[in-house]
């Protein structure tokens, strides 16, 4: 089981590495527009549909231990801040959709979950770790990039989100 997870991690890392953009995505850059599909409905979705909201985009996979730890944090933040304009979007990168469904059965998400079957969104965001989180302001700009997840980091991430929720759009 562990060997499978290591192999999946290496394959995903290598495939992302091979297609890294020439210029890395940085804070202050516009967030990429991604064509994704909803889970489990498999309907088209796009991150642009959340423009005007603060968006917390989290790339995850079923084999990622820290991803399982981040779901309770994202569920709580979603429940407490969705009415203030926060949209949390979990973007799944599993090769097999059944792996993602099994993960979600064990760690349910109260927030939006989308799939990136082509991995193009992960490439556009320059994902380098699991999980990778991107906090996007109401104007569609990347405000913060966070790699990995440790429970002690949750408070700082929430402070960043709340600060953006209290800001107005630039026009």
Secondary structure, 3 states (H helix, E strand, C coil): CHHHHHHHHHHHHHHHHHCCCCCCCCCCCECCCCEEEECCCCCEEEHHHHCCCEEEEEEECCCCHHHHHHHHHHHHHHHHHHHHCEEEEEEECCCCHHHHHHHHHHCCCCCEEEECCCCHHHHHHCCCCCCEEEEECCCCEEEEEEECCCHHHHHHHHHHHHHHHCCCCCC
